[in-house]
Amino acid sequence: MRLFHTSDWHLGQNLHGQERDFEHACFLEWLLGQLKAQRPDALLIAGDIFDTVNPPLKAQERLYDFIISAHEQNPALTIVMIAGNHDSGSRIELPAPLMRRLRTHALGRVLWLDDGQLDAERLLIPLPDAKGKIAAWCLALPFLRPAEVTGAHLGDDYLRGIGQVHEWLIAAANAKRKKGQALIAISHAHMAGGSVSEDSERSLIIGNAEALPASLFDKTVGYVALGHLHKPQQVNGEERIRYSGSPIPLSFSEIGYKHQILDVTFQGERLVGCEPILIPRSVNLQRLDAAPLADILKQLGELPDIDLLAETQRHPWLEVRVRLDEPQPDLRQQIETALQGKAVRLVRIAAEYAGQRGNSEGDDERLIELDQLTPQELFSRAWQDSYGSEVDEQTLKDFAVLLQEVQQEGEQP
């Protein structure tokens, strides 16, 4: 059996107000080409399919057009996709009856039976091989919100509830599978030891409670296809537990990432290969590191001029960081003037002042914009400003619960 693992598409994402639809369209066209050429048995999309719980219509059209095209060119392909923390679980599941006709399974949330047991059956997806025989079972674990894994039958401990869901689902999968059939999990979570991007991944839960142990997936699970972290990586060096990463750089902190999908191969129950397939970057992100204004203007003047035959949609996105001794009211005007006729698209100017730099090189504090801060960080800063002390762990946990409730209210389609 052979499958492709991808995640964190973030369809509908804006980069400082600029839409990324062209880049997503290029990625999806490339992925269709890979599916046609390589003909894997399954495609796993491990959450954060959309960037927001209420994605724009164009983003939804991109997803469903892709699914239809993938099915038309390979009717035997099985697609499994789960909701991430950016997604609305109910929105992801809304067209599920229609998508099943296209061999696509959409799981947005976990459900419980009347007797308090996990409805494991709906989370176990058969994965047929090229001959139509079930070669593996997919354990679909969408992002687990506190309200879904706590309550009367599980208690109030979020991590304990998550552990119980994993234990029950893996047990149900082992009871269902036959000899020679692999178990493959797809999950959207922050695993302990994972490398986080600087400013593009929304925290899942306050504090250390968000980092889940890899031990949740025992050795009977042959491969774990993870989503949430945008940098491709193994978890704790385990070849079988991996993040595929995002297909495009979602912030300037991801400029250096090698964006990829993972080509995973099984022989029976045994994982025998996991190879990256690098995704061509349709639009580059370019950053000018902090320097005095005169130096920055000189660097801008040296950028390539516009080629009238080139597509403007492929011009790099540009972030400019400027070090100032005093305020420059016409800073943007000076930079935009220097960029006239240049083959770049300015999306952000970040200024830092000499007075912010501290006495040592390690004390450098840069100007922070609101869109760089998570709700948790904003709350912590507001608490510090109001009370003059660090917010305690219990208050942070209470805020986490309230934040999840607000996000769930916003998820209604």
N, C-alpha and C positions, 0 to 999 in steps of 0.2 A: 504494500500500500504506500502511496505517495501523497503528500499534502503540502499545500502552501500555507504559511502562517504570516499574517499581517495584522496591524492594529493601528489605532490612533490616527485615523484619517482626518478627523476634525473638519469634515465638510462644512462649508459656510464660515470658516474662520476669517477674521480680519486681522491684518498686521498693522497696528496703529491706524486703523480706519480704512485701510486699503484691502479690498477683497482679493481672495486667493483662488477664485474659481478657475482661472486659466491653468494654474499649476495643478489643481486637483484634476481637471479634465485631462491634462497631459499624463498624470500618473495613472488614471483609470484606463486610458487608451493603451498605455504601456502594459498594464497588468492584464488587460484582455489579450494582448499579443502574447504575453508569456503563458497564459492559460491555454491559448490555442496551440502554441508551439510545443509546450512541455506536457500538456494534458495530464495534470495531477488528478487524483481521485476526489480530493476535497480541498476546499478553501475555507480557512478559519479566519474570522475577523474579530479580534479580541477587544472590542469595545472602543468607546469614544469615536463612534462612527461620525457623529455630528459634533460641532463645537459648542452648541448650546441646546438646552432642553426644548427650545422653540426655534428650530433652524429655519432659515429662509427657504422659500419654495424651490428655488434653483438648486439648493443643496440636496433636498429630498429627491428632486428629479434626477440628479446625478446618480444617487444611489440606486434608484429603481431602474433607470435606464441601463446601468451597469449590470444589474442582476439579470435583466431580460436578455441583454446581449451575451452574457456569459452562458446562460442556459441555451440560447439559440445555437451557439457555436459548439457547445458540448452538452447535450441533454443528459449525459450520465454524471455530470459534475454535481457533487453535494456541497452546498454552502451552509456554514454555521456561523451566525453572528450573534454577539451578545451586547447588552448595553454597558457602557462605562459610566463613570461618575459625571461626565458632561452630558450624557444622554438622558432622555426621559424613557424609563423602562416601559411605560404604557404606550408611548408613541412607537417605540421599536417593535412592540408586539402587535400593534393595531392592525397592520396588513398581513399578519402571520398566516391566516387561512389561505389568502391568495398566493403568498410566496411559497407555501408548501407545494403548490402545483408546479413551481419552478425548482423543486428540490432544494429550497432554501428554508432554513430553520432560524427563526428570530426569537431569542429569549431575552426578556428584559428584567425579570424579577423572579424570586423564588416564592412559591405558594405553599400553604399548609392545609392538610386535610382536616376534617372535622375532629378526628381523634388526636390532633396535635402532632401528627407525624409529617415529615417532609414529603411533599409531592415530588418524589424523586423520578417518577416515570417520565414526566414531561421534560426533565433535564437530561435525559439519556437519549442520545441521537445515534442511530446505527449509521455506520460509514461503510458503504459497499465498495468493493474493489472493481477493477475493470471488467470482471466477469459477472458482476452483480451479486457476489456473495459478501455477506457481512464480514469485513476484515478487522473492524475495530468498533469500539463504542466511544462516543464523544461525551464527556461530562461537562455540560455547559453551566458555568458559574458566572452569571452577570454580576456587576458590582453590587455588593451586599450592603445595603443601607441599614443603620441601626434598628429602624422600626421593623425591618424584615426578619431580623435574627435575635430579637429580644422580645420579652413579653411573658405572659403567664406560664407558658410551657418551657421557656428557655432561661428565664431570669433576666437580669439587667446587665450582665457582663457581656459586652460586645464581642470581645475576642473569644470568649467561651462559646458564644452563640455561633460565631463563624466556624470554630473548630468542630462543633456538633454537626453543622451543615455538611462540612467536608467529610466527616467520618461516616455519616449516614449515606451520602451520595456515593462514596467510594465502595461502601459495603453493598449497596444496591447494584452497582455496576459489576462488582465481582460475582454477585449472585446470578446476574443475567448473562454474562458473557460465557462463551464456550471455549474450549481449549484451542489455543492458537489465535484468538482474537485479542487485539491490543486495547489498552485503555489509554485514551488521549484526553486530557483536560484542557479546557479553554477558560481563562479567568481574567478578570480585570481587577488588579489589586496592587498594592505597594508591598513588595516582599522585602524582608530585612536583608540588608546588604546591597540593595539596588542603588545605582548611581543616578541622582536626580539632576534634571536640567536646572539652570540658574533661575530662570524667570518665566517658564512656560507650562509648568505642571501644577494644577490646582491640588492643594493638599486634600487628602481624603478624610482624615480624622485628626483632631488636635493631638499633639504630643506623640509619644512613642507608640501609642496604641494603633497607629495606622500601619506600622511595619509588621507584616505577617511572617511567621516562620515557614521556611521551606518544608519543614517536617509535616505540614498539613497534607502534603502529597506523598503518601508512602510509596514504596518501591514497586507496588503493583501497577502504578500509573507510569506508563512508558514515556510519555512526553507531556509537558505542561506549556501550552501556548499562552503567554502572558501579554496583557496590555496595561497601559497607564504610563510607564516610564518611556520617554521618547528616545533614549539612547539604546541602540542594540546592545544586548549583554546577556551573559549567563548569570544565574543567581548562585552565589557561593561556589562558583566554578563547576556547577553541575550541568553537564551537556544536555540533560533531559529537561531542564527548567530554564526557559529563555524568554526574554523580551525581544520582539522583532524590531521595536522602535517605530517611530512615525515615518511616513513616506516622504514628507517634505519638511524642511526646517520651519518650525512653528514660532521661533523667536531667534534673535541674533545670537543667543547663547548656543544655538545648535548649528552654527555655521560649519564647524569641523566634523559633524557627524557623518558617517557613511550610511546613508539611508538605504534600507534594504528590505526584502522579504526573505523568509527562510523556507528552503526546500527540504522537507523532512521525509525520510524514507524508513519504512518498517519492513522487516521480514517476519511474518507471524507476529508474535508479541514483542519482538526485539527491535529496539531502535538501532538502525545501522548507518544512518547518515543524517547530517543536518548542515546544509550548505547555504551561505548567503548568496542572494542574487541582487547585485547592486542596482539601485534605481537611478536612472539618469536625472540630473537636476535641470528642470526646464527654466528656472529663474534663480540666479544667484543672489545671496544676501551679502552685502558688502558693508564693512564697518571701518570708519576712520577713528583710531584710538585717540584718547584725549591728548590735545596739544594746544599751545597758544593759538589764538585766532589767526594771526598772520601765517603761521605754518599750515593751518587747516585750509585757508584760502588758497595757498600755494598748491597744496595737494589736490584740491578741487579743480584747479586750473589745469592740472596734468592728467585728469581723467579723460578717457576716450571721447571723441566727439560723436554725435549722432550719425549713424549710417542710415541714409534715407531709404535704403533697400532692406534694412533689418526690421523685424517686428518689434514694435514698441513694447508689446506685452512681455518680451523676453529681456527687457532692460533690467539690470539688477535693482533690488531694493537697497536703499542707502540709509545708514544711521551715522550721524556725525556727532562726535563728542568734542566739546570745546572747553579748554581751561581758560578762565577769565580772571583778571585782577580786579575788575570792577564791572558793574552791570553794563550791558550793551543793548540799549533799547531797540536798535535796528539790526540785531544779530541775525534774525531770520532773513531780513532783506539782503544783508551782505552775502549770506550763504546762497540764497536763491539766485542772486545776480551772478555769483561765481559759477553756478551750475547751468546757466543758460547755454543751450546747445550741447549739453553733455548727455551721454547715453546712460543715465541712471535716473532712478525715481526716488526722491527724498521722502522718507516716511517719518524720520524722527531726528530732533536735535536735542542733545542732552548737555547741559552746561554744568560745570563745577567751578567753584571759586577758590582762590588761594587760601582764604580764611577757613575753608572747610578741610584743608588737607592735613591738619594736625602737625605734630612735631617730628614724626617718624614716617618712614615709607609705609609701614604697616597700618597706620592710622587713617588712611585715605578714606574719606566718606564722600560719596557722590550724591548729587541731587537725585532724590527718589520721586518718581511719578506714581500717581495713584494706581495706574493700570499695572504697575510692577508688584503691587502688594496683594497678598491674599486677604480674604475677609478676616482670617485669624490674626494676621500681622497687623491689620488696621485696628482690630479690637484690642490687641496687646498694647499698641502705641497709644490708643485713646485712654486705656486704663492707666498707663504710666503717666500720661499728662494730667489725668484727673486726680490720681491718688498718690503719685510720687513713689510708687513701688511696683515691683514686677507682679503681674497677675498670677494667682496661685493655680495649681493643676486642676483642682476641682471646678473652679470657675471656668477654666478653659474647656473642660469636658461639658459643663452645662451649656456653654456657648455653642459647642459642637452639635449638641442635640438640637438646640433651637435653629441653628443654621441648616441642619438636615431637614427639619420640618418645613422651613421656608422654601428650600429648594424643591422639596416634594410637592408643595402647593403650586409652585411654578411649572411643574412638569405636566399638568393636565393639558392635553392637546386642544 
